[in-house]
Amino acid sequence: MVAVVAKLRAHPGRGGELTAALLPLFDGLSELPGTPVFCLHEATEDPDTVVFYELHRDETAFRAADDAAASSLGTRLDALLAEPPEVTICRPVRLYGLTGGHP
């Protein structure tokens, strides 16, 4: 399995616009069966920061989701982001709450 944590910071006062721009990513998830978890969070103490958590079955599923996101978003986020996204790719060690219990 492949997990991804991404933090995106909008220009001051534009966090809501950033969230709205990211919501269409959820529309194509049914076409990505290798991505059982895809969560968008708004930081409670910084309304201009959003955090994604994604879990993918394998590298192939991760690449498919990444390609779909790039295709869907294009350059729409460029004007909203105050800085480049911080992306961390992880290897899950143990899971709770998903079928299978562990990778």
Backbone as XML, in Angstrom:
<?xml version="1.0"?>
<chain id="A" units="angstrom">
  <residue number="1" name="MET">
    <atom name="N" x="0.831" y="-1.181" z="0.000"/>
    <atom name="CA" x="0.000" y="0.000" z="0.000"/>
    <atom name="C" x="0.877" y="1.246" z="0.000"/>
  </residue>
  <residue number="2" name="VAL">
    <atom name="N" x="0.312" y="2.319" z="-0.505"/>
    <atom name="CA" x="0.994" y="3.602" z="-0.553"/>
    <atom name="C" x="0.073" y="4.643" z="0.085"/>
  </residue>
  <residue number="3" name="ALA">
    <atom name="N" x="0.589" y="5.374" z="1.047"/>
    <atom name="CA" x="-0.163" y="6.469" z="1.659"/>
    <atom name="C" x="0.485" y="7.786" z="1.254"/>
  </residue>
  <residue number="4" name="VAL">
    <atom name="N" x="-0.341" y="8.803" z="1.118"/>
    <atom name="CA" x="0.144" y="10.129" z="0.751"/>
    <atom name="C" x="-0.474" y="11.139" z="1.702"/>
  </residue>
  <residue number="5" name="VAL">
    <atom name="N" x="0.362" y="12.005" z="2.237"/>
    <atom name="CA" x="-0.103" y="13.129" z="3.040"/>
    <atom name="C" x="0.382" y="14.382" z="2.323"/>
  </residue>
  <residue number="6" name="ALA">
    <atom name="N" x="-0.544" y="15.272" z="2.003"/>
    <atom name="CA" x="-0.184" y="16.498" z="1.289"/>
    <atom name="C" x="-0.783" y="17.696" z="2.010"/>
  </residue>
  <residue number="7" name="LYS">
    <atom name="N" x="0.051" y="18.706" z="2.236"/>
    <atom name="CA" x="-0.404" y="19.952" z="2.856"/>
    <atom name="C" x="-0.300" y="21.056" z="1.815"/>
  </residue>
  <residue number="8" name="LEU">
    <atom name="N" x="-1.404" y="21.776" z="1.643"/>
    <atom name="CA" x="-1.460" y="22.875" z="0.683"/>
    <atom name="C" x="-1.840" y="24.140" z="1.427"/>
  </residue>
  <residue number="9" name="ARG">
    <atom name="N" x="-1.109" y="25.215" z="1.173"/>
    <atom name="CA" x="-1.393" y="26.498" z="1.819"/>
    <atom name="C" x="-1.825" y="27.509" z="0.774"/>
  </residue>
  <residue number="10" name="ALA">
    <atom name="N" x="-3.014" y="28.071" z="1.007"/>
    <atom name="CA" x="-3.537" y="29.095" z="0.108"/>
    <atom name="C" x="-2.998" y="30.456" z="0.513"/>
  </residue>
  <residue number="11" name="HIS">
    <atom name="N" x="-3.078" y="31.386" z="-0.410"/>
    <atom name="CA" x="-2.782" y="32.773" z="-0.056"/>
    <atom name="C" x="-3.756" y="33.194" z="1.043"/>
  </residue>
  <residue number="12" name="PRO">
    <atom name="N" x="-3.352" y="34.103" z="1.917"/>
    <atom name="CA" x="-4.216" y="34.525" z="3.024"/>
    <atom name="C" x="-5.628" y="34.888" z="2.556"/>
  </residue>
  <residue number="13" name="GLY">
    <atom name="N" x="-6.604" y="34.300" z="3.242"/>
    <atom name="CA" x="-8.003" y="34.568" z="2.961"/>
    <atom name="C" x="-8.597" y="33.775" z="1.813"/>
  </residue>
  <residue number="14" name="ARG">
    <atom name="N" x="-7.808" y="32.869" z="1.210"/>
    <atom name="CA" x="-8.292" y="32.129" z="0.038"/>
    <atom name="C" x="-8.441" y="30.635" z="0.296"/>
  </residue>
  <residue number="15" name="GLY">
    <atom name="N" x="-8.430" y="30.241" z="1.576"/>
    <atom name="CA" x="-8.550" y="28.823" z="1.907"/>
    <atom name="C" x="-9.850" y="28.200" z="1.423"/>
  </residue>
  <residue number="16" name="GLY">
    <atom name="N" x="-10.939" y="28.930" z="1.544"/>
    <atom name="CA" x="-12.224" y="28.414" z="1.072"/>
    <atom name="C" x="-12.230" y="28.180" z="-0.426"/>
  </residue>
  <residue number="17" name="GLU">
    <atom name="N" x="-11.586" y="29.065" z="-1.167"/>
    <atom name="CA" x="-11.471" y="28.896" z="-2.618"/>
    <atom name="C" x="-10.638" y="27.657" z="-2.946"/>
  </residue>
  <residue number="18" name="LEU">
    <atom name="N" x="-9.583" y="27.435" z="-2.171"/>
    <atom name="CA" x="-8.736" y="26.270" z="-2.393"/>
    <atom name="C" x="-9.532" y="24.993" z="-2.150"/>
  </residue>
  <residue number="19" name="THR">
    <atom name="N" x="-10.261" y="24.945" z="-1.043"/>
    <atom name="CA" x="-11.094" y="23.771" z="-0.765"/>
    <atom name="C" x="-12.082" y="23.543" z="-1.895"/>
  </residue>
  <residue number="20" name="ALA">
    <atom name="N" x="-12.757" y="24.588" z="-2.322"/>
    <atom name="CA" x="-13.738" y="24.460" z="-3.406"/>
    <atom name="C" x="-13.094" y="23.958" z="-4.696"/>
  </residue>
  <residue number="21" name="ALA">
    <atom name="N" x="-11.883" y="24.402" z="-4.978"/>
    <atom name="CA" x="-11.186" y="23.976" z="-6.192"/>
    <atom name="C" x="-10.793" y="22.503" z="-6.132"/>
  </residue>
  <residue number="22" name="LEU">
    <atom name="N" x="-10.604" y="21.972" z="-4.918"/>
    <atom name="CA" x="-10.185" y="20.578" z="-4.761"/>
    <atom name="C" x="-11.353" y="19.596" z="-4.718"/>
  </residue>
  <residue number="23" name="LEU">
    <atom name="N" x="-12.526" y="20.050" z="-4.368"/>
    <atom name="CA" x="-13.671" y="19.146" z="-4.219"/>
    <atom name="C" x="-14.009" y="18.345" z="-5.478"/>
  </residue>
  <residue number="24" name="PRO">
    <atom name="N" x="-13.847" y="18.884" z="-6.690"/>
    <atom name="CA" x="-14.143" y="18.074" z="-7.878"/>
    <atom name="C" x="-13.281" y="16.805" z="-8.006"/>
  </residue>
  <residue number="25" name="LEU">
    <atom name="N" x="-12.169" y="16.727" z="-7.290"/>
    <atom name="CA" x="-11.353" y="15.511" z="-7.326"/>
    <atom name="C" x="-12.147" y="14.296" z="-6.857"/>
  </residue>
  <residue number="26" name="PHE">
    <atom name="N" x="-13.124" y="14.511" z="-5.994"/>
    <atom name="CA" x="-13.902" y="13.403" z="-5.452"/>
    <atom name="C" x="-14.854" y="12.808" z="-6.490"/>
  </residue>
  <residue number="27" name="ASP">
    <atom name="N" x="-15.182" y="13.566" z="-7.529"/>
    <atom name="CA" x="-16.137" y="13.106" z="-8.534"/>
    <atom name="C" x="-15.659" y="11.874" z="-9.292"/>
  </residue>
  <residue number="28" name="GLY">
    <atom name="N" x="-14.365" y="11.722" z="-9.495"/>
    <atom name="CA" x="-13.847" y="10.604" z="-10.275"/>
    <atom name="C" x="-13.356" y="9.428" z="-9.455"/>
  </residue>
  <residue number="29" name="LEU">
    <atom name="N" x="-13.565" y="9.459" z="-8.148"/>
    <atom name="CA" x="-13.004" y="8.397" z="-7.304"/>
    <atom name="C" x="-13.605" y="7.015" z="-7.579"/>
  </residue>
  <residue number="30" name="SER">
    <atom name="N" x="-14.845" y="6.954" z="-8.012"/>
    <atom name="CA" x="-15.445" y="5.645" z="-8.289"/>
    <atom name="C" x="-14.721" y="4.934" z="-9.433"/>
  </residue>
  <residue number="31" name="GLU">
    <atom name="N" x="-14.005" y="5.692" z="-10.240"/>
    <atom name="CA" x="-13.238" y="5.108" z="-11.336"/>
    <atom name="C" x="-11.840" y="4.677" z="-10.892"/>
  </residue>
  <residue number="32" name="LEU">
    <atom name="N" x="-11.520" y="4.906" z="-9.625"/>
    <atom name="CA" x="-10.204" y="4.547" z="-9.081"/>
    <atom name="C" x="-10.379" y="3.556" z="-7.933"/>
  </residue>
  <residue number="33" name="PRO">
    <atom name="N" x="-10.735" y="2.302" z="-8.226"/>
    <atom name="CA" x="-11.017" y="1.336" z="-7.159"/>
    <atom name="C" x="-9.816" y="1.005" z="-6.281"/>
  </residue>
  <residue number="34" name="GLY">
    <atom name="N" x="-8.619" y="1.349" z="-6.719"/>
    <atom name="CA" x="-7.423" y="1.080" z="-5.924"/>
    <atom name="C" x="-7.133" y="2.157" z="-4.903"/>
  </residue>
  <residue number="35" name="THR">
    <atom name="N" x="-8.069" y="3.086" z="-4.715"/>
    <atom name="CA" x="-7.898" y="4.172" z="-3.747"/>
    <atom name="C" x="-9.049" y="4.113" z="-2.741"/>
  </residue>
  <residue number="36" name="PRO">
    <atom name="N" x="-8.910" y="3.295" z="-1.685"/>
    <atom name="CA" x="-10.012" y="3.146" z="-0.730"/>
    <atom name="C" x="-10.196" y="4.326" z="0.217"/>
  </residue>
  <residue number="37" name="VAL">
    <atom name="N" x="-9.168" y="5.167" z="0.379"/>
    <atom name="CA" x="-9.268" y="6.316" z="1.287"/>
    <atom name="C" x="-8.747" y="7.553" z="0.577"/>
  </residue>
  <residue number="38" name="PHE">
    <atom name="N" x="-9.563" y="8.594" z="0.586"/>
    <atom name="CA" x="-9.191" y="9.861" z="-0.022"/>
    <atom name="C" x="-9.896" y="10.932" z="0.797"/>
  </residue>
  <residue number="39" name="CYS">
    <atom name="N" x="-9.173" y="11.621" z="1.644"/>
    <atom name="CA" x="-9.777" y="12.567" z="2.591"/>
    <atom name="C" x="-9.171" y="13.953" z="2.421"/>
  </residue>
  <residue number="40" name="LEU">
    <atom name="N" x="-10.031" y="14.940" z="2.424"/>
    <atom name="CA" x="-9.612" y="16.337" z="2.381"/>
    <atom name="C" x="-9.982" y="16.960" z="3.720"/>
  </residue>
  <residue number="41" name="HIS">
    <atom name="N" x="-9.015" y="17.599" z="4.366"/>
    <atom name="CA" x="-9.224" y="18.208" z="5.677"/>
    <atom name="C" x="-8.898" y="19.690" z="5.608"/>
  </residue>
  <residue number="42" name="GLU">
    <atom name="N" x="-9.644" y="20.491" z="6.354"/>
    <atom name="CA" x="-9.288" y="21.894" z="6.541"/>
    <atom name="C" x="-8.668" y="22.017" z="7.929"/>
  </residue>
  <residue number="43" name="ALA">
    <atom name="N" x="-7.520" y="22.663" z="8.019"/>
    <atom name="CA" x="-6.846" y="22.834" z="9.310"/>
    <atom name="C" x="-7.701" y="23.726" z="10.210"/>
  </residue>
  <residue number="44" name="THR">
    <atom name="N" x="-7.936" y="23.294" z="11.434"/>
    <atom name="CA" x="-8.803" y="24.047" z="12.341"/>
    <atom name="C" x="-8.172" y="25.350" z="12.804"/>
  </residue>
  <residue number="45" name="GLU">
    <atom name="N" x="-6.854" y="25.403" z="12.868"/>
    <atom name="CA" x="-6.200" y="26.609" z="13.373"/>
    <atom name="C" x="-5.638" y="27.499" z="12.263"/>
  </residue>
  <residue number="46" name="ASP">
    <atom name="N" x="-5.811" y="27.075" z="11.015"/>
    <atom name="CA" x="-5.348" y="27.885" z="9.892"/>
    <atom name="C" x="-6.303" y="27.671" z="8.721"/>
  </residue>
  <residue number="47" name="PRO">
    <atom name="N" x="-7.273" y="28.545" z="8.538"/>
    <atom name="CA" x="-8.280" y="28.344" z="7.500"/>
    <atom name="C" x="-7.735" y="28.375" z="6.071"/>
  </residue>
  <residue number="48" name="ASP">
    <atom name="N" x="-6.478" y="28.735" z="5.918"/>
    <atom name="CA" x="-5.875" y="28.768" z="4.594"/>
    <atom name="C" x="-5.028" y="27.536" z="4.302"/>
  </residue>
  <residue number="49" name="THR">
    <atom name="N" x="-5.106" y="26.520" z="5.174"/>
    <atom name="CA" x="-4.349" y="25.293" z="4.988"/>
    <atom name="C" x="-5.300" y="24.112" z="4.865"/>
  </residue>
  <residue number="50" name="VAL">
    <atom name="N" x="-5.068" y="23.299" z="3.840"/>
    <atom name="CA" x="-5.805" y="22.049" z="3.686"/>
    <atom name="C" x="-4.807" y="20.902" z="3.649"/>
  </residue>
  <residue number="51" name="VAL">
    <atom name="N" x="-5.259" y="19.750" z="4.118"/>
    <atom name="CA" x="-4.412" y="18.564" z="4.175"/>
    <atom name="C" x="-5.180" y="17.407" z="3.544"/>
  </residue>
  <residue number="52" name="PHE">
    <atom name="N" x="-4.517" y="16.692" z="2.648"/>
    <atom name="CA" x="-5.066" y="15.480" z="2.049"/>
    <atom name="C" x="-4.445" y="14.279" z="2.735"/>
  </residue>
  <residue number="53" name="TYR">
    <atom name="N" x="-5.233" y="13.235" z="2.891"/>
    <atom name="CA" x="-4.701" y="11.925" z="3.242"/>
    <atom name="C" x="-5.272" y="10.955" z="2.234"/>
  </residue>
  <residue number="54" name="GLU">
    <atom name="N" x="-4.405" y="10.206" z="1.595"/>
    <atom name="CA" x="-4.819" y="9.238" z="0.580"/>
    <atom name="C" x="-4.191" y="7.888" z="0.918"/>
  </residue>
  <residue number="55" name="LEU">
    <atom name="N" x="-4.924" y="6.844" z="0.627"/>
    <atom name="CA" x="-4.393" y="5.496" z="0.761"/>
    <atom name="C" x="-4.676" y="4.762" z="-0.541"/>
  </residue>
  <residue number="56" name="HIS">
    <atom name="N" x="-3.631" y="4.190" z="-1.113"/>
    <atom name="CA" x="-3.744" y="3.502" z="-2.393"/>
    <atom name="C" x="-3.289" y="2.054" z="-2.234"/>
  </residue>
  <residue number="57" name="ARG">
    <atom name="N" x="-3.940" y="1.173" z="-2.974"/>
    <atom name="CA" x="-3.642" y="-0.259" z="-2.894"/>
    <atom name="C" x="-2.185" y="-0.560" z="-3.218"/>
  </residue>
  <residue number="58" name="ASP">
    <atom name="N" x="-1.635" y="0.163" z="-4.206"/>
    <atom name="CA" x="-0.258" y="-0.081" z="-4.622"/>
    <atom name="C" x="0.243" y="1.121" z="-5.421"/>
  </residue>
  <residue number="59" name="GLU">
    <atom name="N" x="1.453" y="1.025" z="-5.907"/>
    <atom name="CA" x="2.069" y="2.112" z="-6.668"/>
    <atom name="C" x="1.275" y="2.431" z="-7.937"/>
  </residue>
  <residue number="60" name="THR">
    <atom name="N" x="0.756" y="1.416" z="-8.588"/>
    <atom name="CA" x="-0.028" y="1.631" z="-9.809"/>
    <atom name="C" x="-1.283" y="2.447" z="-9.518"/>
  </residue>
  <residue number="61" name="ALA">
    <atom name="N" x="-1.981" y="2.112" z="-8.437"/>
    <atom name="CA" x="-3.186" y="2.854" z="-8.049"/>
    <atom name="C" x="-2.825" y="4.285" z="-7.669"/>
  </residue>
  <residue number="62" name="PHE">
    <atom name="N" x="-1.714" y="4.457" z="-6.977"/>
    <atom name="CA" x="-1.265" y="5.803" z="-6.615"/>
    <atom name="C" x="-1.007" y="6.628" z="-7.868"/>
  </residue>
  <residue number="63" name="ARG">
    <atom name="N" x="-0.289" y="6.074" z="-8.822"/>
    <atom name="CA" x="0.028" y="6.806" z="-10.061"/>
    <atom name="C" x="-1.247" y="7.144" z="-10.834"/>
  </residue>
  <residue number="64" name="ALA">
    <atom name="N" x="-2.208" y="6.222" z="-10.871"/>
    <atom name="CA" x="-3.466" y="6.486" z="-11.569"/>
    <atom name="C" x="-4.214" y="7.641" z="-10.916"/>
  </residue>
  <residue number="65" name="ALA">
    <atom name="N" x="-4.269" y="7.670" z="-9.583"/>
    <atom name="CA" x="-4.938" y="8.751" z="-8.866"/>
    <atom name="C" x="-4.201" y="10.068" z="-9.063"/>
  </residue>
  <residue number="66" name="ASP">
    <atom name="N" x="-2.886" y="10.018" z="-9.036"/>
    <atom name="CA" x="-2.082" y="11.226" z="-9.226"/>
    <atom name="C" x="-2.284" y="11.794" z="-10.633"/>
  </residue>
  <residue number="67" name="ASP">
    <atom name="N" x="-2.294" y="10.926" z="-11.620"/>
    <atom name="CA" x="-2.527" y="11.364" z="-12.999"/>
    <atom name="C" x="-3.922" y="11.949" z="-13.163"/>
  </residue>
  <residue number="68" name="ALA">
    <atom name="N" x="-4.918" y="11.317" z="-12.549"/>
    <atom name="CA" x="-6.296" y="11.817" z="-12.638"/>
    <atom name="C" x="-6.415" y="13.191" z="-11.987"/>
  </residue>
  <residue number="69" name="ALA">
    <atom name="N" x="-5.758" y="13.371" z="-10.843"/>
    <atom name="CA" x="-5.799" y="14.667" z="-10.163"/>
    <atom name="C" x="-5.136" y="15.744" z="-11.009"/>
  </residue>
  <residue number="70" name="ALA">
    <atom name="N" x="-3.985" y="15.434" z="-11.581"/>
    <atom name="CA" x="-3.281" y="16.408" z="-12.424"/>
    <atom name="C" x="-4.124" y="16.782" z="-13.632"/>
  </residue>
  <residue number="71" name="SER">
    <atom name="N" x="-4.782" y="15.797" z="-14.220"/>
    <atom name="CA" x="-5.627" y="16.050" z="-15.377"/>
    <atom name="C" x="-6.838" y="16.897" z="-15.001"/>
  </residue>
  <residue number="72" name="SER">
    <atom name="N" x="-7.426" y="16.617" z="-13.858"/>
    <atom name="CA" x="-8.622" y="17.337" z="-13.410"/>
    <atom name="C" x="-8.308" y="18.775" z="-13.010"/>
  </residue>
  <residue number="73" name="LEU">
    <atom name="N" x="-7.196" y="18.961" z="-12.314"/>
    <atom name="CA" x="-6.879" y="20.288" z="-11.770"/>
    <atom name="C" x="-6.145" y="21.190" z="-12.751"/>
  </residue>
  <residue number="74" name="GLY">
    <atom name="N" x="-5.313" y="20.596" z="-13.584"/>
    <atom name="CA" x="-4.512" y="21.412" z="-14.495"/>
    <atom name="C" x="-3.713" y="22.432" z="-13.700"/>
  </residue>
  <residue number="75" name="THR">
    <atom name="N" x="-3.827" y="23.688" z="-14.076"/>
    <atom name="CA" x="-3.084" y="24.751" z="-13.388"/>
    <atom name="C" x="-4.003" y="25.620" z="-12.533"/>
  </residue>
  <residue number="76" name="ARG">
    <atom name="N" x="-5.239" y="25.156" z="-12.276"/>
    <atom name="CA" x="-6.207" y="25.969" z="-11.526"/>
    <atom name="C" x="-5.746" y="26.344" z="-10.128"/>
  </residue>
  <residue number="77" name="LEU">
    <atom name="N" x="-4.894" y="25.541" z="-9.520"/>
    <atom name="CA" x="-4.468" y="25.834" z="-8.148"/>
    <atom name="C" x="-3.339" y="26.855" z="-8.078"/>
  </residue>
  <residue number="78" name="ASP">
    <atom name="N" x="-2.632" y="27.047" z="-9.166"/>
    <atom name="CA" x="-1.438" y="27.899" z="-9.150"/>
    <atom name="C" x="-1.693" y="29.272" z="-8.535"/>
  </residue>
  <residue number="79" name="ALA">
    <atom name="N" x="-2.774" y="29.926" z="-8.898"/>
    <atom name="CA" x="-3.050" y="31.272" z="-8.390"/>
    <atom name="C" x="-3.504" y="31.259" z="-6.929"/>
  </residue>
  <residue number="80" name="LEU">
    <atom name="N" x="-3.959" y="30.101" z="-6.438"/>
    <atom name="CA" x="-4.451" y="30.013" z="-5.061"/>
    <atom name="C" x="-3.355" y="29.679" z="-4.055"/>
  </residue>
  <residue number="81" name="LEU">
    <atom name="N" x="-2.326" y="28.960" z="-4.492"/>
    <atom name="CA" x="-1.303" y="28.463" z="-3.565"/>
    <atom name="C" x="-0.269" y="29.531" z="-3.220"/>
  </residue>
  <residue number="82" name="ALA">
    <atom name="N" x="-0.005" y="29.648" z="-1.920"/>
    <atom name="CA" x="1.006" y="30.591" z="-1.435"/>
    <atom name="C" x="2.409" y="30.010" z="-1.575"/>
  </residue>
  <residue number="83" name="GLU">
    <atom name="N" x="2.495" y="28.690" z="-1.674"/>
    <atom name="CA" x="3.784" y="27.990" z="-1.775"/>
    <atom name="C" x="3.527" y="26.617" z="-2.384"/>
  </residue>
  <residue number="84" name="PRO">
    <atom name="N" x="4.573" y="25.935" z="-2.826"/>
    <atom name="CA" x="4.375" y="24.592" z="-3.365"/>
    <atom name="C" x="3.816" y="23.645" z="-2.289"/>
  </residue>
  <residue number="85" name="PRO">
    <atom name="N" x="3.001" y="22.678" z="-2.690"/>
    <atom name="CA" x="2.476" y="21.707" z="-1.723"/>
    <atom name="C" x="3.600" y="20.915" z="-1.059"/>
  </residue>
  <residue number="86" name="GLU">
    <atom name="N" x="3.380" y="20.559" z="0.198"/>
    <atom name="CA" x="4.290" y="19.654" z="0.909"/>
    <atom name="C" x="3.691" y="18.257" z="0.796"/>
  </residue>
  <residue number="87" name="VAL">
    <atom name="N" x="4.388" y="17.349" z="0.131"/>
    <atom name="CA" x="3.866" y="16.009" z="-0.094"/>
    <atom name="C" x="4.809" y="14.987" z="0.530"/>
  </residue>
  <residue number="88" name="THR">
    <atom name="N" x="4.239" y="14.085" z="1.327"/>
    <atom name="CA" x="5.010" y="12.999" z="1.924"/>
    <atom name="C" x="4.371" y="11.685" z="1.517"/>
  </residue>
  <residue number="89" name="ILE">
    <atom name="N" x="5.162" y="10.809" z="0.921"/>
    <atom name="CA" x="4.688" y="9.483" z="0.530"/>
    <atom name="C" x="5.154" y="8.507" z="1.606"/>
  </residue>
  <residue number="90" name="CYS">
    <atom name="N" x="4.215" y="7.682" z="2.070"/>
    <atom name="CA" x="4.484" y="6.802" z="3.215"/>
    <atom name="C" x="4.171" y="5.348" z="2.876"/>
  </residue>
  <residue number="91" name="ARG">
    <atom name="N" x="4.747" y="4.475" z="3.655"/>
    <atom name="CA" x="4.432" y="3.043" z="3.604"/>
    <atom name="C" x="3.672" y="2.716" z="4.883"/>
  </residue>
  <residue number="92" name="PRO">
    <atom name="N" x="2.382" y="2.410" z="4.791"/>
    <atom name="CA" x="1.623" y="2.080" z="6.001"/>
    <atom name="C" x="2.210" y="0.858" z="6.705"/>
  </residue>
  <residue number="93" name="VAL">
    <atom name="N" x="2.258" y="0.942" z="8.010"/>
    <atom name="CA" x="2.758" y="-0.160" z="8.820"/>
    <atom name="C" x="1.598" y="-0.970" z="9.378"/>
  </residue>
  <residue number="94" name="ARG">
    <atom name="N" x="0.560" y="-0.282" z="9.825"/>
    <atom name="CA" x="-0.615" y="-0.966" z="10.351"/>
    <atom name="C" x="-1.819" y="-0.068" z="10.167"/>
  </residue>
  <residue number="95" name="LEU">
    <atom name="N" x="-2.952" y="-0.655" z="9.831"/>
    <atom name="CA" x="-4.185" y="0.089" z="9.605"/>
    <atom name="C" x="-5.256" y="-0.368" z="10.583"/>
  </residue>
  <residue number="96" name="TYR">
    <atom name="N" x="-6.174" y="0.502" z="10.856"/>
    <atom name="CA" x="-7.365" y="0.159" z="11.634"/>
    <atom name="C" x="-8.561" y="0.753" z="10.930"/>
  </residue>
  <residue number="97" name="GLY">
    <atom name="N" x="-9.636" y="0.024" z="10.861"/>
    <atom name="CA" x="-10.865" y="0.564" z="10.307"/>
    <atom name="C" x="-11.086" y="0.280" z="8.845"/>
  </residue>
  <residue number="98" name="LEU">
    <atom name="N" x="-10.187" y="-0.405" z="8.200"/>
    <atom name="CA" x="-10.361" y="-0.790" z="6.814"/>
    <atom name="C" x="-10.359" y="-2.305" z="6.719"/>
  </residue>
  <residue number="99" name="THR">
    <atom name="N" x="-11.073" y="-2.829" z="5.743"/>
    <atom name="CA" x="-11.079" y="-4.271" z="5.544"/>
    <atom name="C" x="-9.653" y="-4.769" z="5.339"/>
  </residue>
  <residue number="100" name="GLY">
    <atom name="N" x="-9.304" y="-5.788" z="6.030"/>
    <atom name="CA" x="-7.964" y="-6.346" z="5.902"/>
    <atom name="C" x="-7.094" y="-6.064" z="7.104"/>
  </residue>
  <residue number="101" name="GLY">
    <atom name="N" x="-7.303" y="-4.937" z="7.793"/>
    <atom name="CA" x="-6.609" y="-4.648" z="9.033"/>
    <atom name="C" x="-5.149" y="-4.253" z="8.922"/>
  </residue>
  <residue number="102" name="HIS">
    <atom name="N" x="-4.454" y="-4.660" z="7.885"/>
    <atom name="CA" x="-3.052" y="-4.287" z="7.721"/>
    <atom name="C" x="-2.669" y="-4.457" z="6.269"/>
  </residue>
  <residue number="103" name="PRO">
    <atom name="N" x="-1.598" y="-3.749" z="5.851"/>
    <atom name="CA" x="-1.191" y="-3.863" z="4.432"/>
    <atom name="C" x="-0.726" y="-5.264" z="4.084"/>
  </residue>
</chain>
